[in-house]
Amino acid sequence: YLMYGRLLEFQYKFEEAIKQFEVALKFSSNIEKSLTYQMLAYIYQKKADYKKAEELFLKAIDVNKDDSRAPLRISFLYFYIEDEKWKEYIDKAISISPDNSKVITAKADFIVTSNIEKGKTLYDEAISVTPLCNMAIRNKALYDNNIISWNRIYKNCIRQNRYDTLAYVYYIRKLYVENKKSSKLCLSIINNILKKNCPFAKYEINYLKLYIRNKNFDFFSTAEKILSEDKYNLDLYLLIADSYRENQDFDNAKKYLLYASNIDKYNSSVF
């Protein structure tokens, strides 16, 4: 029931997913119950019902106090809605799993924009726990001003995990900011990602916007190809609609926004 609910959630069938998760709660052990509450909370968070999401995350913490995932996930919720309680819960997650590099990296991500040095220290701590933690390595490199250093770091991240598309995207961001004339190189990197058939997440799609107007990059045909393989990619529908809008093609822009609304009727970006 839990896995079926997650499948429905991936398809933006939120109400159906909620029903499956509620059935799962009747049969779950405490470990599974905690995870089910977390999955339910995710749905309500996506629906912008933050009070209900908070309530469910707290239930997840209560039924399994040894699971660091629930306090970690509620810390993301609090950080998103600008509630200072994120500090309490990210520290709780770290106290449960002090050697979890993902949890340490999450705290670094929260604070790095306000305190770069403290953020870098936490990234180093995550890397010391897991030396090949691509997440911490690539995120820290965003704040590295030495072109030789971050160039080497991103290439190493890509060598370690050729499906780590965020490493490609962060590399593209640094290249583009460093030298606007590097668009051809950035374009070749994007084409390299596409050849690997990696699934596109929100960050990747946002950075593709940099190349929409490049005549050598057939954005629309590429986007259609990705959609044919991933028809529930909401972010890509939004990006295509935005691209048509920029080209003053409002009929097609509206068409793709309507496609997006059929997938997720709760999404504020669609509205």
BABADO-22673 format. One record per residue (C-alpha): residue number from 1; residue in one letter; z, x, y. Coordinates in nm, 2 decimals, always signed. Layout:
BEGIN
pt zado = NUM, paro = A, z = Z, x = X, y = Y
...
//
This chain:
BEGIN
pt zado = 1, paro = Y, z = +0.00, x = +0.00, y = +0.00
pt zado = 2, paro = L, z = +0.09, x = +0.29, y = +0.23
pt zado = 3, paro = M, z = -0.24, x = +0.47, y = +0.17
pt zado = 4, paro = Y, z = -0.45, x = +0.15, y = +0.20
pt zado = 5, paro = G, z = -0.27, x = +0.07, y = +0.53
pt zado = 6, paro = R, z = -0.37, x = +0.42, y = +0.66
pt zado = 7, paro = L, z = -0.73, x = +0.36, y = +0.55
pt zado = 8, paro = L, z = -0.73, x = +0.03, y = +0.75
pt zado = 9, paro = E, z = -0.57, x = +0.20, y = +1.05
pt zado = 10, paro = F, z = -0.85, x = +0.47, y = +1.05
pt zado = 11, paro = Q, z = -1.10, x = +0.18, y = +1.07
pt zado = 12, paro = Y, z = -0.91, x = +0.03, y = +1.37
pt zado = 13, paro = K, z = -0.81, x = -0.28, y = +1.16
pt zado = 14, paro = F, z = -0.46, x = -0.27, y = +1.30
pt zado = 15, paro = E, z = -0.34, x = -0.62, y = +1.20
pt zado = 16, paro = E, z = -0.46, x = -0.57, y = +0.84
pt zado = 17, paro = A, z = -0.30, x = -0.23, y = +0.83
pt zado = 18, paro = I, z = +0.03, x = -0.37, y = +0.96
pt zado = 19, paro = K, z = +0.04, x = -0.62, y = +0.67
pt zado = 20, paro = Q, z = -0.01, x = -0.34, y = +0.41
pt zado = 21, paro = F, z = +0.26, x = -0.13, y = +0.57
pt zado = 22, paro = E, z = +0.50, x = -0.42, y = +0.57
pt zado = 23, paro = V, z = +0.44, x = -0.47, y = +0.20
pt zado = 24, paro = A, z = +0.49, x = -0.10, y = +0.14
pt zado = 25, paro = L, z = +0.83, x = -0.12, y = +0.30
pt zado = 26, paro = K, z = +0.95, x = -0.36, y = +0.02
pt zado = 27, paro = F, z = +0.89, x = -0.10, y = -0.25
pt zado = 28, paro = S, z = +0.95, x = +0.24, y = -0.07
pt zado = 29, paro = S, z = +1.20, x = +0.51, y = -0.14
pt zado = 30, paro = N, z = +1.37, x = +0.63, y = +0.18
pt zado = 31, paro = I, z = +1.12, x = +0.92, y = +0.21
pt zado = 32, paro = E, z = +0.83, x = +0.68, y = +0.18
pt zado = 33, paro = K, z = +1.00, x = +0.42, y = +0.40
pt zado = 34, paro = S, z = +1.04, x = +0.68, y = +0.68
pt zado = 35, paro = L, z = +0.67, x = +0.76, y = +0.66
pt zado = 36, paro = T, z = +0.57, x = +0.39, y = +0.66
pt zado = 37, paro = Y, z = +0.78, x = +0.32, y = +0.97
pt zado = 38, paro = Q, z = +0.61, x = +0.62, y = +1.14
pt zado = 39, paro = M, z = +0.26, x = +0.49, y = +1.05
pt zado = 40, paro = L, z = +0.36, x = +0.14, y = +1.18
pt zado = 41, paro = A, z = +0.49, x = +0.31, y = +1.50
pt zado = 42, paro = Y, z = +0.16, x = +0.49, y = +1.55
pt zado = 43, paro = I, z = -0.02, x = +0.15, y = +1.55
pt zado = 44, paro = Y, z = +0.20, x = +0.00, y = +1.81
pt zado = 45, paro = Q, z = +0.17, x = +0.32, y = +2.01
pt zado = 46, paro = K, z = -0.21, x = +0.28, y = +2.00
pt zado = 47, paro = K, z = -0.16, x = -0.09, y = +2.11
pt zado = 48, paro = A, z = +0.04, x = +0.04, y = +2.40
pt zado = 49, paro = D, z = +0.35, x = -0.15, y = +2.27
pt zado = 50, paro = Y, z = +0.57, x = +0.15, y = +2.34
pt zado = 51, paro = K, z = +0.90, x = -0.03, y = +2.30
pt zado = 52, paro = K, z = +0.81, x = -0.15, y = +1.95
pt zado = 53, paro = A, z = +0.68, x = +0.20, y = +1.86
pt zado = 54, paro = E, z = +1.00, x = +0.35, y = +1.98
pt zado = 55, paro = E, z = +1.20, x = +0.10, y = +1.77
pt zado = 56, paro = L, z = +1.00, x = +0.19, y = +1.45
pt zado = 57, paro = F, z = +1.02, x = +0.57, y = +1.51
pt zado = 58, paro = L, z = +1.40, x = +0.54, y = +1.54
pt zado = 59, paro = K, z = +1.42, x = +0.34, y = +1.21
pt zado = 60, paro = A, z = +1.21, x = +0.62, y = +1.05
pt zado = 61, paro = I, z = +1.47, x = +0.87, y = +1.17
pt zado = 62, paro = D, z = +1.76, x = +0.66, y = +1.05
pt zado = 63, paro = V, z = +1.64, x = +0.61, y = +0.69
pt zado = 64, paro = N, z = +1.56, x = +0.98, y = +0.64
pt zado = 65, paro = K, z = +1.75, x = +1.22, y = +0.86
pt zado = 66, paro = D, z = +1.60, x = +1.52, y = +0.68
pt zado = 67, paro = D, z = +1.24, x = +1.45, y = +0.78
pt zado = 68, paro = S, z = +1.14, x = +1.64, y = +1.10
pt zado = 69, paro = R, z = +0.81, x = +1.45, y = +1.13
pt zado = 70, paro = A, z = +0.97, x = +1.14, y = +1.28
pt zado = 71, paro = P, z = +1.16, x = +1.31, y = +1.56
pt zado = 72, paro = L, z = +0.86, x = +1.52, y = +1.63
pt zado = 73, paro = R, z = +0.63, x = +1.21, y = +1.65
pt zado = 74, paro = I, z = +0.87, x = +1.02, y = +1.88
pt zado = 75, paro = S, z = +0.89, x = +1.32, y = +2.10
pt zado = 76, paro = F, z = +0.51, x = +1.29, y = +2.15
pt zado = 77, paro = L, z = +0.57, x = +0.92, y = +2.24
pt zado = 78, paro = Y, z = +0.84, x = +1.00, y = +2.49
pt zado = 79, paro = F, z = +0.64, x = +1.29, y = +2.64
pt zado = 80, paro = Y, z = +0.34, x = +1.06, y = +2.68
pt zado = 81, paro = I, z = +0.54, x = +0.79, y = +2.86
pt zado = 82, paro = E, z = +0.72, x = +1.05, y = +3.07
pt zado = 83, paro = D, z = +1.06, x = +0.98, y = +2.92
pt zado = 84, paro = E, z = +1.28, x = +1.29, y = +2.93
pt zado = 85, paro = K, z = +1.42, x = +1.20, y = +2.58
pt zado = 86, paro = W, z = +1.13, x = +1.41, y = +2.44
pt zado = 87, paro = K, z = +1.34, x = +1.72, y = +2.49
pt zado = 88, paro = E, z = +1.62, x = +1.58, y = +2.28
pt zado = 89, paro = Y, z = +1.39, x = +1.48, y = +1.99
pt zado = 90, paro = I, z = +1.18, x = +1.79, y = +1.98
pt zado = 91, paro = D, z = +1.50, x = +1.99, y = +1.96
pt zado = 92, paro = K, z = +1.62, x = +1.76, y = +1.68
pt zado = 93, paro = A, z = +1.29, x = +1.83, y = +1.49
pt zado = 94, paro = I, z = +1.34, x = +2.20, y = +1.53
pt zado = 95, paro = S, z = +1.70, x = +2.18, y = +1.41
pt zado = 96, paro = I, z = +1.58, x = +2.00, y = +1.09
pt zado = 97, paro = S, z = +1.29, x = +2.24, y = +1.04
pt zado = 98, paro = P, z = +1.36, x = +2.57, y = +1.23
pt zado = 99, paro = D, z = +1.09, x = +2.75, y = +1.03
pt zado = 100, paro = N, z = +0.82, x = +2.49, y = +1.09
pt zado = 101, paro = S, z = +0.55, x = +2.66, y = +1.31
pt zado = 102, paro = K, z = +0.39, x = +2.32, y = +1.39
pt zado = 103, paro = V, z = +0.71, x = +2.19, y = +1.54
pt zado = 104, paro = I, z = +0.77, x = +2.50, y = +1.74
pt zado = 105, paro = T, z = +0.41, x = +2.49, y = +1.86
pt zado = 106, paro = A, z = +0.45, x = +2.13, y = +1.97
pt zado = 107, paro = K, z = +0.75, x = +2.23, y = +2.19
pt zado = 108, paro = A, z = +0.55, x = +2.51, y = +2.34
pt zado = 109, paro = D, z = +0.26, x = +2.27, y = +2.42
pt zado = 110, paro = F, z = +0.51, x = +2.04, y = +2.60
pt zado = 111, paro = I, z = +0.65, x = +2.30, y = +2.83
pt zado = 112, paro = V, z = +0.38, x = +2.56, y = +2.87
pt zado = 113, paro = T, z = +0.22, x = +2.40, y = +3.18
pt zado = 114, paro = S, z = +0.55, x = +2.40, y = +3.36
pt zado = 115, paro = N, z = +0.68, x = +2.73, y = +3.23
pt zado = 116, paro = I, z = +0.41, x = +2.96, y = +3.10
pt zado = 117, paro = E, z = +0.63, x = +3.25, y = +3.00
pt zado = 118, paro = K, z = +0.87, x = +3.02, y = +2.80
pt zado = 119, paro = G, z = +0.57, x = +2.85, y = +2.64
pt zado = 120, paro = K, z = +0.42, x = +3.19, y = +2.54
pt zado = 121, paro = T, z = +0.76, x = +3.29, y = +2.39
pt zado = 122, paro = L, z = +0.76, x = +2.98, y = +2.17
pt zado = 123, paro = Y, z = +0.40, x = +3.04, y = +2.06
pt zado = 124, paro = D, z = +0.50, x = +3.39, y = +1.96
pt zado = 125, paro = E, z = +0.80, x = +3.24, y = +1.77
pt zado = 126, paro = A, z = +0.57, x = +3.00, y = +1.58
pt zado = 127, paro = I, z = +0.33, x = +3.29, y = +1.50
pt zado = 128, paro = S, z = +0.62, x = +3.51, y = +1.37
pt zado = 129, paro = V, z = +0.71, x = +3.22, y = +1.13
pt zado = 130, paro = T, z = +0.35, x = +3.17, y = +1.02
pt zado = 131, paro = P, z = +0.14, x = +3.47, y = +1.12
pt zado = 132, paro = L, z = -0.19, x = +3.28, y = +1.05
pt zado = 133, paro = C, z = -0.09, x = +2.97, y = +1.24
pt zado = 134, paro = N, z = -0.42, x = +2.89, y = +1.41
pt zado = 135, paro = M, z = -0.26, x = +2.61, y = +1.61
pt zado = 136, paro = A, z = -0.02, x = +2.85, y = +1.79
pt zado = 137, paro = I, z = -0.26, x = +3.14, y = +1.82
pt zado = 138, paro = R, z = -0.55, x = +2.93, y = +1.97
pt zado = 139, paro = N, z = -0.32, x = +2.73, y = +2.21
pt zado = 140, paro = K, z = -0.15, x = +3.05, y = +2.34
pt zado = 141, paro = A, z = -0.49, x = +3.21, y = +2.41
pt zado = 142, paro = L, z = -0.57, x = +2.93, y = +2.66
pt zado = 143, paro = Y, z = -0.32, x = +3.09, y = +2.89
pt zado = 144, paro = D, z = -0.44, x = +3.45, y = +2.83
pt zado = 145, paro = N, z = -0.62, x = +3.59, y = +3.13
pt zado = 146, paro = N, z = -0.76, x = +3.90, y = +2.95
pt zado = 147, paro = I, z = -1.12, x = +3.82, y = +2.85
pt zado = 148, paro = I, z = -1.13, x = +4.09, y = +2.58
pt zado = 149, paro = S, z = -0.81, x = +3.96, y = +2.43
pt zado = 150, paro = W, z = -0.88, x = +3.58, y = +2.42
pt zado = 151, paro = N, z = -1.24, x = +3.65, y = +2.31
pt zado = 152, paro = R, z = -1.11, x = +3.84, y = +2.01
pt zado = 153, paro = I, z = -0.84, x = +3.58, y = +1.93
pt zado = 154, paro = Y, z = -1.08, x = +3.29, y = +1.92
pt zado = 155, paro = K, z = -1.33, x = +3.47, y = +1.71
pt zado = 156, paro = N, z = -1.05, x = +3.56, y = +1.46
pt zado = 157, paro = C, z = -0.93, x = +3.19, y = +1.46
pt zado = 158, paro = I, z = -1.28, x = +3.08, y = +1.37
pt zado = 159, paro = R, z = -1.31, x = +3.34, y = +1.10
pt zado = 160, paro = Q, z = -0.98, x = +3.23, y = +0.95
pt zado = 161, paro = N, z = -1.08, x = +2.86, y = +0.95
pt zado = 162, paro = R, z = -1.44, x = +2.78, y = +1.02
pt zado = 163, paro = Y, z = -1.35, x = +2.41, y = +1.04
pt zado = 164, paro = D, z = -1.09, x = +2.46, y = +1.32
pt zado = 165, paro = T, z = -1.31, x = +2.29, y = +1.58
pt zado = 166, paro = L, z = -1.04, x = +2.31, y = +1.85
pt zado = 167, paro = A, z = -1.07, x = +2.69, y = +1.83
pt zado = 168, paro = Y, z = -1.44, x = +2.65, y = +1.90
pt zado = 169, paro = V, z = -1.37, x = +2.41, y = +2.19
pt zado = 170, paro = Y, z = -1.10, x = +2.62, y = +2.35
pt zado = 171, paro = Y, z = -1.34, x = +2.92, y = +2.32
pt zado = 172, paro = I, z = -1.61, x = +2.71, y = +2.50
pt zado = 173, paro = R, z = -1.36, x = +2.61, y = +2.77
pt zado = 174, paro = K, z = -1.26, x = +2.97, y = +2.84
pt zado = 175, paro = L, z = -1.62, x = +3.09, y = +2.84
pt zado = 176, paro = Y, z = -1.73, x = +2.81, y = +3.07
pt zado = 177, paro = V, z = -1.44, x = +2.86, y = +3.32
pt zado = 178, paro = E, z = -1.49, x = +3.24, y = +3.31
pt zado = 179, paro = N, z = -1.86, x = +3.23, y = +3.37
pt zado = 180, paro = K, z = -2.06, x = +2.92, y = +3.46
pt zado = 181, paro = K, z = -2.38, x = +3.11, y = +3.35
pt zado = 182, paro = S, z = -2.25, x = +3.12, y = +2.99
pt zado = 183, paro = S, z = -2.38, x = +2.76, y = +2.93
pt zado = 184, paro = K, z = -2.64, x = +2.88, y = +2.68
pt zado = 185, paro = L, z = -2.39, x = +3.06, y = +2.47
pt zado = 186, paro = C, z = -2.16, x = +2.76, y = +2.49
pt zado = 187, paro = L, z = -2.45, x = +2.55, y = +2.38
pt zado = 188, paro = S, z = -2.51, x = +2.77, y = +2.08
pt zado = 189, paro = I, z = -2.15, x = +2.74, y = +1.98
pt zado = 190, paro = I, z = -2.16, x = +2.36, y = +2.00
pt zado = 191, paro = N, z = -2.47, x = +2.36, y = +1.78
pt zado = 192, paro = N, z = -2.29, x = +2.58, y = +1.54
pt zado = 193, paro = I, z = -2.01, x = +2.32, y = +1.52
pt zado = 194, paro = L, z = -2.26, x = +2.04, y = +1.46
pt zado = 195, paro = K, z = -2.42, x = +2.23, y = +1.17
pt zado = 196, paro = K, z = -2.09, x = +2.25, y = +1.00
pt zado = 197, paro = N, z = -2.06, x = +1.87, y = +1.01
pt zado = 198, paro = C, z = -1.71, x = +1.89, y = +1.14
pt zado = 199, paro = P, z = -1.55, x = +1.55, y = +1.24
pt zado = 200, paro = F, z = -1.53, x = +1.52, y = +1.61
pt zado = 201, paro = A, z = -1.20, x = +1.45, y = +1.78
pt zado = 202, paro = K, z = -1.12, x = +1.35, y = +2.14
pt zado = 203, paro = Y, z = -1.11, x = +1.71, y = +2.27
pt zado = 204, paro = E, z = -1.44, x = +1.82, y = +2.12
pt zado = 205, paro = I, z = -1.61, x = +1.51, y = +2.26
pt zado = 206, paro = N, z = -1.47, x = +1.56, y = +2.61
pt zado = 207, paro = Y, z = -1.60, x = +1.91, y = +2.62
pt zado = 208, paro = L, z = -1.95, x = +1.81, y = +2.50
pt zado = 209, paro = K, z = -1.97, x = +1.63, y = +2.84
pt zado = 210, paro = L, z = -2.03, x = +1.97, y = +3.00
pt zado = 211, paro = Y, z = -2.37, x = +1.99, y = +2.82
pt zado = 212, paro = I, z = -2.50, x = +1.64, y = +2.85
pt zado = 213, paro = R, z = -2.75, x = +1.73, y = +3.12
pt zado = 214, paro = N, z = -2.87, x = +2.04, y = +2.94
pt zado = 215, paro = K, z = -3.24, x = +1.98, y = +2.87
pt zado = 216, paro = N, z = -3.23, x = +2.20, y = +2.56
pt zado = 217, paro = F, z = -2.96, x = +1.99, y = +2.40
pt zado = 218, paro = D, z = -3.07, x = +1.65, y = +2.28
pt zado = 219, paro = F, z = -2.74, x = +1.48, y = +2.32
pt zado = 220, paro = F, z = -2.83, x = +1.12, y = +2.23
pt zado = 221, paro = S, z = -3.00, x = +1.20, y = +1.90
pt zado = 222, paro = T, z = -2.72, x = +1.43, y = +1.81
pt zado = 223, paro = A, z = -2.46, x = +1.16, y = +1.89
pt zado = 224, paro = E, z = -2.65, x = +0.90, y = +1.69
pt zado = 225, paro = K, z = -2.66, x = +1.13, y = +1.39
pt zado = 226, paro = I, z = -2.28, x = +1.17, y = +1.41
pt zado = 227, paro = L, z = -2.23, x = +0.80, y = +1.45
pt zado = 228, paro = S, z = -2.44, x = +0.74, y = +1.14
pt zado = 229, paro = E, z = -2.19, x = +0.95, y = +0.94
pt zado = 230, paro = D, z = -1.88, x = +0.82, y = +1.12
pt zado = 231, paro = K, z = -1.93, x = +0.46, y = +1.25
pt zado = 232, paro = Y, z = -1.56, x = +0.43, y = +1.35
pt zado = 233, paro = N, z = -1.57, x = +0.72, y = +1.60
pt zado = 234, paro = L, z = -1.45, x = +0.53, y = +1.90
pt zado = 235, paro = D, z = -1.45, x = +0.83, y = +2.13
pt zado = 236, paro = L, z = -1.81, x = +0.90, y = +2.06
pt zado = 237, paro = Y, z = -1.91, x = +0.54, y = +2.15
pt zado = 238, paro = L, z = -1.73, x = +0.59, y = +2.48
pt zado = 239, paro = L, z = -1.90, x = +0.92, y = +2.54
pt zado = 240, paro = I, z = -2.24, x = +0.78, y = +2.47
pt zado = 241, paro = A, z = -2.17, x = +0.48, y = +2.71
pt zado = 242, paro = D, z = -2.06, x = +0.72, y = +2.98
pt zado = 243, paro = S, z = -2.37, x = +0.93, y = +2.93
pt zado = 244, paro = Y, z = -2.60, x = +0.63, y = +2.97
pt zado = 245, paro = R, z = -2.40, x = +0.52, y = +3.28
pt zado = 246, paro = E, z = -2.46, x = +0.87, y = +3.44
pt zado = 247, paro = N, z = -2.83, x = +0.82, y = +3.37
pt zado = 248, paro = Q, z = -2.82, x = +0.48, y = +3.54
pt zado = 249, paro = D, z = -2.90, x = +0.31, y = +3.21
pt zado = 250, paro = F, z = -2.64, x = +0.03, y = +3.25
pt zado = 251, paro = D, z = -2.78, x = -0.19, y = +2.97
pt zado = 252, paro = N, z = -2.73, x = +0.07, y = +2.70
pt zado = 253, paro = A, z = -2.40, x = +0.17, y = +2.85
pt zado = 254, paro = K, z = -2.28, x = -0.19, y = +2.82
pt zado = 255, paro = K, z = -2.41, x = -0.21, y = +2.46
pt zado = 256, paro = Y, z = -2.21, x = +0.10, y = +2.34
pt zado = 257, paro = L, z = -1.90, x = -0.02, y = +2.52
pt zado = 258, paro = L, z = -1.93, x = -0.35, y = +2.34
pt zado = 259, paro = Y, z = -1.96, x = -0.16, y = +2.01
pt zado = 260, paro = A, z = -1.64, x = +0.02, y = +2.10
pt zado = 261, paro = S, z = -1.46, x = -0.30, y = +2.18
pt zado = 262, paro = N, z = -1.55, x = -0.44, y = +1.84
pt zado = 263, paro = I, z = -1.38, x = -0.14, y = +1.68
pt zado = 264, paro = D, z = -1.06, x = -0.14, y = +1.89
pt zado = 265, paro = K, z = -1.00, x = -0.44, y = +2.10
pt zado = 266, paro = Y, z = -0.67, x = -0.29, y = +2.23
pt zado = 267, paro = N, z = -0.82, x = +0.02, y = +2.38
pt zado = 268, paro = S, z = -0.76, x = +0.04, y = +2.76
pt zado = 269, paro = S, z = -1.04, x = +0.30, y = +2.80
pt zado = 270, paro = V, z = -1.29, x = +0.04, y = +2.67
pt zado = 271, paro = F, z = -1.17, x = -0.22, y = +2.92
//
